[in-house]
Amino acid sequence: MAASPLSVELDTPEVELGDVVRGRVRVLEELARSARLDVVLERGGKRVADTKLATVTVATGPLAAGASYPFELGVPLDAPFTFDGHAHSNAYRVRARADVAWAIDPKAVAAVGVWPRRVAPSAEAIEAAVAAVPRVVQRTPLGCQILIWAFLGPLVAMMVVALAPLVMWLLARRYILRTRVGGFGVEVPARPAAFGEWVPVTVRFRLKRSLHVARLGLLFRGTEQWTTGSGKNSQTHYHHFHEEQLTTLENAWLAPAPAGHTRRGGGGAYRDAPRVAGGEAALEWRTHVLMPPDGRPTLDRSVYYTVEAKLEVRGWPDGKEQRSLPTVGVRVAGTLPHPEVVPVEATSGGILFLAPDAPAPPGVDLSSAQAGIWAWLVIVFAGFAATAAGLILYADRARSTHLAILLAGAAALALGLGGMLWRLFR
């Protein structure tokens, strides 16, 4: 392959986001038929589309051998920096191209590393650096939204009807926990996070009735996601390049404090529970996760960070809530001190935290937390299956055995529903 008559030389092979890439294009051989000489800053890589970020024309007309043309190309503040991940990568290149009539255009390329902006390890410096980065909010035009829903609306409706039992189970599963816990959620800052920064995370819920908590924890993950194949053969893959787990409660009993308050909260045996932060006994867990200093930039749905709160309750469905943590191309130079750890008991109100072997205080009834709901749910589904099978068989051939199956299934269904409702609202 013949050597290119152009050469790209950079003043420095590495810059930071928001900086200017400077250099020059040298002409090694005369290009008499050249119309112009363009220099482009572009990025792209594995599963990351090539994108032109800046273009400048440094010369027009013929190019003489030995000529040198300086250039300056600005790097956007909000662009993803250089990285090489498991399934994705992003690299920056400066490409020079001479537009030559009736010939293959000669080109020259030089790689340049683009890294996050470094800031001092202080809250003020981080806030100022993050605020300086423009945030692009992508919105679908209203006309497109109408067309999308006009096309997908009937399809979604048919799927809901076809999967009605599964949809009802998912809704019921979510509502079941709400009879014990209300407003379960996780909160993160609205702004993007800098790399090397401690990100505050708050988990909250209102306690309505006593619970036996197997674990209350947090999972912080950095994930790469990609798809291979197409159609029926398509498959989505996940690679977790960062993972951190935090736990605040394990094998603990929670109960609304039965103090003699005049205001009424909770329900069942705990109608005298204190009402705080929304009308009921409330738990609030304040913690922090460290955005990895050497982490990868957020790339739409391909590379992202999530924080998931999980409440595991013995005998009851688990509670889960997840939030995304977008990042910005800012990196803390140095190490920030670990934030103060505040016990969950100090930030919660109106809740008794009891050890598994500790006796219940006077006026505290833990019977509703000692019995779960899974047994009743099994009876409900077994009764529903037997009722449906008996109905189909009896409709086909009216026999006494088929009628017995139908009646037994209906009785089991009624018993399971009654027991489940009794357990839910006890």
C-alpha positions in Angstrom: 0.0 0.0 0.0 1.5 3.4 -1.0 2.4 5.8 1.7 0.0 8.8 2.1 1.3 12.1 0.8 -0.2 13.7 4.0 0.9 13.5 7.7 -0.8 14.7 10.8 1.3 15.9 13.7 -0.3 16.7 17.1 1.1 19.2 19.7 0.0 16.7 22.4 -1.4 13.2 22.1 -3.8 13.6 25.0 -6.3 16.3 26.0 -9.3 16.7 28.3 -12.9 17.3 27.4 -13.5 20.9 26.5 -9.8 21.4 25.4 -8.6 22.2 21.9 -6.7 19.7 19.8 -3.8 21.5 18.1 -1.5 20.3 15.4 -0.5 20.6 11.8 -0.9 18.8 8.5 2.3 18.3 6.6 2.2 17.8 2.8 4.9 15.2 1.9 4.2 15.1 -1.8 2.8 17.8 -4.1 -1.0 17.5 -4.8 -1.5 19.8 -7.8 -5.1 18.9 -8.3 -6.2 19.3 -4.7 -9.3 21.5 -4.3 -9.1 21.8 -0.5 -7.7 20.2 2.6 -10.1 19.4 5.5 -9.2 18.3 9.1 -11.9 16.5 11.1 -12.1 15.4 14.7 -14.1 12.3 15.0 -14.9 9.5 17.5 -16.2 6.0 17.5 -15.3 2.4 18.2 -16.8 -1.0 19.0 -20.6 -0.7 18.9 -20.2 3.0 19.0 -21.1 4.9 15.8 -18.5 7.1 14.2 -19.4 10.8 14.9 -17.8 13.9 13.5 -17.3 16.5 16.2 -15.5 19.3 14.5 -14.3 20.2 11.0 -12.0 22.9 9.7 -10.7 23.6 6.2 -7.1 24.6 6.5 -6.2 25.1 2.8 -7.8 25.5 -0.7 -6.3 24.9 -4.1 -3.1 22.9 -4.9 -0.9 21.7 -2.1 2.9 22.2 -2.4 5.3 19.6 -1.1 6.8 20.6 2.3 3.8 22.8 3.1 2.5 22.8 6.7 -1.0 23.8 7.8 -1.8 24.3 11.5 -5.3 23.5 12.8 -7.3 23.8 16.0 -10.3 21.5 16.8 -12.5 21.9 19.9 -13.5 18.9 21.9 -17.1 19.2 23.2 -17.6 19.1 27.0 -20.5 16.7 26.8 -18.8 14.1 24.6 -17.9 10.7 26.0 -14.2 10.3 26.8 -11.8 7.6 25.5 -12.4 4.1 26.9 -12.0 0.5 25.9 -14.6 -1.7 27.5 -15.8 -5.3 27.3 -18.1 -4.9 24.4 -17.9 -1.1 23.6 -15.1 1.3 23.0 -14.7 4.9 22.1 -11.6 6.4 20.5 -10.8 9.9 19.1 -9.0 10.5 15.8 -7.8 13.5 13.8 -8.3 12.8 10.1 -6.9 15.0 7.3 -8.3 14.6 3.8 -7.4 16.3 0.6 -10.2 16.6 -2.0 -8.5 15.7 -5.2 -10.4 15.7 -8.5 -10.7 12.4 -10.4 -8.6 10.5 -7.9 -8.8 8.7 -4.6 -8.6 11.3 -1.9 -5.4 11.0 0.2 -5.9 10.8 3.9 -3.9 10.8 7.1 -5.0 9.9 10.6 -3.6 10.5 14.1 -5.1 9.1 17.3 -5.7 11.4 20.3 -6.7 10.4 23.8 -9.5 12.4 25.3 -10.0 12.2 29.1 -12.4 13.6 31.7 -11.7 17.1 33.1 -9.8 16.9 36.4 -11.2 19.0 39.3 -10.0 19.6 42.8 -11.5 17.2 45.5 -14.0 19.6 46.9 -17.8 19.8 46.7 -17.7 23.4 45.3 -15.2 22.5 42.5 -17.3 19.4 41.5 -20.5 21.3 41.4 -19.0 24.0 39.3 -17.5 21.6 36.8 -20.6 19.5 36.5 -22.8 22.6 36.0 -20.5 23.8 33.2 -21.3 20.8 31.1 -24.4 21.3 28.9 -27.1 18.7 29.3 -29.0 17.5 26.2 -32.5 16.4 26.8 -33.9 14.3 23.9 -37.6 14.5 23.4 -39.7 12.7 20.9 -41.8 15.2 18.8 -45.5 15.2 19.6 -46.4 14.1 16.1 -44.1 11.1 16.4 -45.6 10.2 19.8 -49.1 10.2 18.3 -48.0 8.0 15.5 -46.1 5.6 17.9 -49.1 5.2 20.2 -51.5 4.9 17.2 -49.4 2.0 15.9 -48.5 0.3 19.3 -51.7 1.0 21.2 -53.8 -1.8 19.7 -50.8 -4.2 20.0 -50.2 -3.4 23.6 -53.9 -3.8 24.4 -54.0 -7.3 22.8 -50.9 -8.3 24.7 -52.4 -7.1 28.0 -55.6 -9.1 27.3 -53.6 -12.2 26.3 -51.3 -12.0 29.3 -54.1 -10.9 31.7 -53.3 -13.6 34.4 -49.6 -12.6 34.4 -50.4 -8.9 34.5 -52.9 -9.4 37.4 -50.2 -11.4 39.3 -47.6 -8.7 38.8 -50.0 -6.0 40.0 -51.2 -8.1 42.9 -47.6 -8.9 43.9 -46.8 -5.2 44.0 -49.9 -4.3 45.9 -49.4 -7.1 48.4 -46.3 -5.5 49.8 -48.1 -2.1 50.0 -50.3 -3.5 52.8 -47.1 -3.6 54.9 -44.9 -0.9 53.3 -45.9 2.3 51.6 -44.0 4.6 49.4 -40.9 2.4 49.0 -38.4 4.2 46.8 -34.8 5.2 46.2 -33.7 8.8 45.6 -30.5 10.0 43.8 -29.4 13.5 42.8 -31.0 15.0 39.7 -27.6 16.1 38.2 -25.1 13.8 36.6 -22.3 12.4 38.8 -18.5 13.0 38.5 -16.1 10.1 38.5 -14.5 9.7 42.0 -17.4 11.5 43.6 -19.5 10.2 46.5 -23.1 10.1 45.3 -25.8 10.4 48.0 -28.5 7.8 47.9 -31.6 7.7 50.1 -34.0 4.8 50.6 -37.4 5.5 52.2 -40.6 3.8 53.0 -43.5 4.1 55.4 -44.1 1.2 57.8 -47.7 0.2 58.1 -47.4 -3.1 60.0 -44.6 -5.1 61.6 -42.2 -6.9 59.3 -39.4 -9.5 59.6 -36.8 -8.0 57.3 -34.3 -10.5 56.0 -32.3 -7.8 54.4 -32.5 -4.2 53.3 -29.7 -3.4 50.9 -28.5 -1.5 47.9 -26.8 -2.7 44.7 -24.8 -0.2 42.6 -23.8 -1.4 39.2 -22.0 -0.3 36.0 -23.3 -2.2 33.0 -22.6 -2.7 29.4 -25.5 -3.9 27.3 -25.6 -5.1 23.7 -27.6 -7.2 21.3 -26.5 -9.9 18.9 -28.5 -11.5 16.1 -31.7 -10.3 14.8 -35.4 -11.2 14.8 -36.1 -14.5 16.6 -32.4 -15.0 17.1 -31.7 -11.7 18.8 -30.2 -11.9 22.2 -29.4 -9.2 24.8 -26.1 -9.5 26.7 -25.0 -7.8 29.9 -21.6 -7.3 31.4 -21.2 -5.7 34.8 -17.9 -3.9 34.9 -18.6 -2.5 38.4 -20.6 -3.8 41.3 -20.9 -2.7 44.9 -23.4 -4.0 47.5 -24.4 -2.2 50.7 -26.5 -3.5 53.6 -28.1 -1.7 56.5 -30.5 -4.3 58.0 -30.2 -8.1 58.2 -32.6 -10.4 60.0 -34.3 -7.6 61.9 -37.8 -7.1 63.2 -39.5 -3.7 62.5 -42.6 -2.6 64.2 -44.4 0.8 64.5 -43.7 2.1 68.0 -47.0 1.7 70.0 -46.6 4.9 72.0 -49.6 6.7 73.2 -49.9 9.3 70.5 -53.2 11.0 69.8 -52.8 11.0 66.1 -53.6 7.7 64.4 -51.4 5.9 61.9 -50.6 2.5 60.7 -53.3 -0.1 60.8 -54.5 -3.2 62.5 -52.9 -3.7 65.9 -50.8 -0.5 65.5 -53.4 2.2 65.2 -51.6 4.2 67.8 -48.3 4.3 65.9 -46.7 7.8 65.6 -47.1 9.6 62.3 -44.0 11.1 60.7 -43.0 12.2 57.2 -46.2 11.3 55.3 -48.5 10.2 58.1 -47.0 6.9 59.3 -43.9 5.5 60.9 -41.1 6.1 58.4 -37.8 4.5 57.7 -35.0 6.6 56.0 -31.6 5.1 55.1 -29.1 7.7 53.9 -25.9 6.3 52.4 -23.4 7.0 49.6 -21.9 5.1 46.6 -18.6 6.0 45.1 -18.7 6.6 41.3 -15.6 4.6 40.2 -12.7 7.0 39.4 -11.7 4.8 36.4 -15.3 4.2 35.3 -16.7 4.3 31.8 -18.8 7.1 30.4 -22.6 6.8 30.1 -23.6 5.9 26.5 -27.4 6.0 26.1 -28.7 2.4 26.7 -25.3 0.8 26.0 -23.2 1.8 29.0 -25.0 2.9 32.2 -25.0 3.0 36.0 -27.9 2.0 38.2 -28.6 1.8 41.9 -31.2 -0.6 43.1 -32.8 -0.8 46.5 -34.1 -4.1 47.6 -36.3 -4.9 50.7 -36.4 -8.7 51.4 -39.2 -9.6 53.7 -39.7 -13.1 55.1 -42.9 -14.6 53.9 -43.8 -11.7 51.6 -42.8 -10.5 48.1 -39.7 -8.4 48.0 -39.7 -4.7 47.3 -37.4 -3.3 44.5 -36.8 0.1 43.1 -34.1 1.2 40.7 -32.8 4.5 39.5 -30.2 5.5 36.8 -27.1 7.4 37.7 -26.0 9.4 34.6 -22.3 10.5 34.5 -20.5 13.5 33.2 -16.9 13.8 31.9 -15.5 15.2 35.1 -13.0 13.3 37.3 -11.9 14.1 40.8 -8.2 14.6 41.1 -7.4 12.9 44.3 -9.5 11.1 46.9 -12.6 12.5 48.7 -13.0 11.5 52.3 -15.7 9.0 53.0 -19.0 10.7 54.1 -20.2 10.2 57.7 -22.1 7.0 58.2 -25.4 7.7 59.9 -27.2 4.7 61.4 -30.7 4.0 59.9 -32.1 4.2 63.4 -31.0 7.8 63.7 -32.7 9.0 60.5 -36.0 7.0 60.9 -39.0 7.9 63.1 -41.6 6.0 65.0 -40.1 2.6 64.3 -38.9 -0.1 66.7 -35.8 -2.0 65.5 -35.8 -5.4 67.3 -33.2 -8.2 67.2 -34.4 -11.7 66.3 -33.9 -13.0 69.8 -35.1 -9.9 71.6 -38.5 -10.1 73.4 -41.2 -7.8 72.1 -41.8 -4.7 74.2 -45.1 -4.3 75.9 -47.9 -3.4 73.5 -46.0 -4.7 70.5 -47.6 -7.6 68.6 -45.3 -9.3 66.0 -47.8 -12.0 65.0 -48.6 -10.3 61.7 -44.9 -10.4 60.8 -44.4 -14.0 61.8 -46.8 -15.4 59.2 -46.4 -14.9 55.5 -48.7 -15.0 52.6 -47.1 -17.4 50.2 -49.1 -20.4 51.5 -52.4 -18.6 50.7 -51.1 -17.6 47.3 -50.3 -21.3 46.5 -53.8 -22.3 47.5 -55.3 -19.5 45.3 -53.4 -20.6 42.2 -54.1 -24.3 42.9 -57.8 -23.6 43.3 -57.8 -21.5 40.2 -56.1 -24.2 38.1 -58.4 -26.9 39.5 -61.5 -24.7 38.8 -60.4 -24.0 35.2 -59.6 -27.6 34.6 -62.9 -28.9 36.1 -64.9 -26.3 34.1 -63.3 -27.4 30.8 -63.7 -31.1 31.5 -67.3 -30.7 32.7 -68.2 -28.6 29.6 -66.8 -31.4 27.4 -68.3 -34.3 29.3 -70.6 -33.7 32.2 -69.4 -36.4 34.6 -69.6 -36.5 38.4 -65.8 -36.6 38.7 -65.4 -33.5 36.6 -68.0 -31.7 38.7 -66.2 -32.8 41.9 -62.9 -31.3 40.5 -64.8 -28.1 39.7 -66.4 -27.8 43.1 -63.1 -28.7 44.9 -61.2 -26.1 42.9 -63.9 -23.4 43.6 -63.8 -24.2 47.3 -60.0 -24.0 47.4 -60.1 -20.8 45.4 -62.6 -19.3 47.8 -60.6 -20.5 50.9 -57.3 -19.1 49.4 -58.8 -15.7 48.6 -60.4 -15.4 52.0 -57.2 -16.4 53.8 -55.1 -14.1 51.6 -57.4 -11.1 52.3 -57.4 -11.9 56.0 -53.6 -12.0 56.0 -53.3 -8.8 53.9 -55.4 -6.6 56.1 -54.9 -8.2 59.5 
